[in-house]
Amino acid sequence: MSDPIIKIENMNKWFGDFQVLKNIDLSVEKNKKIVVCGPSGSGKSTLIRCINRLEEHQEGTIIVDGTELSENTKNIEAIRAEVGMVFQQFNLFPHLSILDNCTLAPIWVKKMPKAKAEELALEHLERVQISDQAQKFPGQLSGGQQQRCAIARALCMEPKIMLFDEPTSALDPEMIKEVLDAMVNLAKAGMTMIVVTHEMGFAKEVADEVIFMDEGMIVERAETKTFFANPKSDRTKLFLSQIL
Amino acid sequence: MKNISFFQIQSKSPLTNMYMGSTLLSIAIFDVFVSSFLSVNITSFLPQNISTFLPLIIGFIGLGILRMEYTGIRLLDKVNKNINTNNFNAFLTLLIIFVVIKATPPALSWMILDANISGDSKEACTGTGACWTYIKVWFRRFMYGMYPNELHWRINSAFILVIALGFVGYFFKENLKKYLALYYVVIYPIIAFLIIYYLISGGSFGLVWVETGAWGGLSLTFIVSFFCLIFCFPLGMVLALGRRSNLPAVRYISVGYIEFWRGVPLITVLFMSSVMFPMFLPEDFFMDKLVRVIIAITLFEAAYCAEVIRGGLQALPRGQYDAAKSLGMGYWKMHIFVILPQALKLVIPGIANTFLALVKDTPLIFVVGLAEIAGMLALAKTNPKWLGFAMEGYIFAAIIFWIICYAMSKYSYNLENKYKTER
C-alpha cells in the first residue's frame, strides 16, 4: 500500500481544561473514503477541523500529504489549498455570486487566469448540477443548492482530500438526497474523503471504512461491512441500534 | 372591551361621527390659526384661561369622536391609525399641530416677511425681521475666509478638479477595476493634496502664495473634512484589524491607541497639535498649522472609525473565516476579499454617523485660530460695523451644515441599498 496521505499520531486537544480529543491515531490512504460517526460532542468535527488546522492541536503530530502541521508550519495556506472542506452551514460568501464564490480562491490563491477559473468553476458547478444558477447570489438559492455550490467551490481548488463536516445536517430532508448524490459521484470519481455524517445509508454505499468516535476517542474503526454487521464494542452496538 | 373614550357619544351612522368630529377639529384649528396669524381672538368673550385652552378641548373632543368608528374612508382611517389611536396620542397630535401653527407666523415674518436683503450696509436693515443683507455682504468671507477676493477662482477650480477626480473611479474600465481601492485610498488623496497645495496655496507656477492662515470659511470646512474623512477611514480599518489580531504586540498597540484617542476631548487634541506639538519638534522643522490640525482630527476620528468597523467584523459569523481559510486564503486575502467587503457593508450606517460627527466637529478648529464657516461667523459678529446679527449668521451656518450632512446621510442610504444582498 502507498503511504498514508493523512497520518495522525497520538494527538491530543483541549478546549481550555476540557479534553476534546484523546490519543487519536489515524492514518488515511489515498483515495479512501472514511465516514466518521458518533454522538454529538464526541469530537468528530474537531478532528477533521484539525486536519486543515482550523483548530490547533496541542500534542501529537498530524502529517498531511507529507507536511507536518505545527505552529511552525510556514505554508499552512498551501496545505489548506490542497484540503477542501464543506461545512454544515455551507458558509458561502453572501456578497459574491455563485460563480464568484467558486472562482475567488482559484484566481487569488492559485493565480489562475480569470477565464480559466470560470471555465473550471462552471465545469464543477455542472458536476453538482447547478451551473444554471451561476449568476445568482447564495441568498437566492435553496439550502441543498447552496451546499452543492459549497462542494463545487471546494472542488475548484482541485484538492487532494475533501473533508465534509456534517454536510447534510442543516438541510431539509428533501434536499439531503441531492447533496448526497453529489457526494456519491465525487466518491466514485476517486476523491479521498473524510465525511462526518449521520447518514448511515451514505456510509454503507460509499465508505471504505467507518470510524466510530465517542468522548474524544476513536472507539472503533472497521471496514464498512464489518462495522455494520459485527461491531466489536458495546458502545458502537448501542449507537447503531439507536441510529438505524 | 368597549371604546375607552370618555365621550361616549352613541350614533347610528359612522358618517355622523365623522362630520361632527371634523367640524369640532376644524373649529379648534381655525381658532388657533386666526389667533396666531391675525391676532384675533374669536373666543374673547370667555374668561381668558378658558379661552386659551378651549381649542385644545374642542379639538380633543373632535378627535375622540373621529376615531370612534371605522368609516371606510381611507385617508381618515390612516390618520386614525397613525396619530389618533388613543386619548394620549390625540392630545399629543393636537399639541404639536397647535405649536406648529403658533410658531409659524413669527418665524415666517422674521425670516421672510419683515426681512431685508437689499442694500450693502447695516443701514439697509430697517425692518424688525432678519437682516439677510449681512449674509449677502459677508457671503464671500463666509465661503472663502480671508482668502484674497481676486484669487477665489483658485479655490473654486481646485474644488471642481478634486470633485471631478472623485468621479473618475466610475469610468474605470473592467480590467482596471481591481485598482479602484488603490486609487481611492492612495492615489486620489495624494493628487487631491497636490491640487490643493499648488492651486490654493500657490507659491509656484506663477501663483501668488497664500498662507493657510488666510484660508477660511466653508472652503476650509470642506478641505479639513475631506482630508480627515479619506485618511481616517483606512487608518481606522487598520486599527480595527489590529485590535482583533492574534499578535499581542499589534493588538495592544491598537487597543492603546484607540483607548487613548477616545479618552481625550477633541478640543485638547487641537490645542496640543497647535501649541504643544511644535515644542517637541526640532527647530528647523516646520509643519503648517492646518496640516497639524488635519492630522490631529484624523488620528482622533480614526479611533472612532476603528471601533465602528470592529463592530462589523464581530458581526460576521465565524464560518466565513473558516470557509476563507479552508480555501487556502491567507490573512490579507481573507480580509480583503471575504471579510472586509461584508463587514464594511454592515457598518455603513455607523461610518456615516462618525463622518457626520466629524464634519460637525470641524468648527472646533476655531480654537487654534483657523476660521472655517462657524469661525468666520464668530469673527464677523464682532465687527463693529455689523454688531447684532449673530442670529442670522448662525441660522445661515446651520442651514449650510444641514445641507451638507443631509446630503451625506442620503448618500449613505444609497450605498446601503446598493450593496444590500440577501443573507
Interface residues (C-beta under 8 A of the other chain):
Chain A: R49 N52 L54 E77 A78 R80 A81 E82 V83 G84 M85 F87 Q89 N91 L92 F93 P94 H95 L104 A105 W108 V109 K110 F137 G139 Q140 A150 R153 A154 M157
Chain B: P317 G319 Q320 D322 A323 A324 K325 S326 L327 G328 M329 G330 K333 F337 V338 P341 Q342 K345 Y419 T421 E422 R423
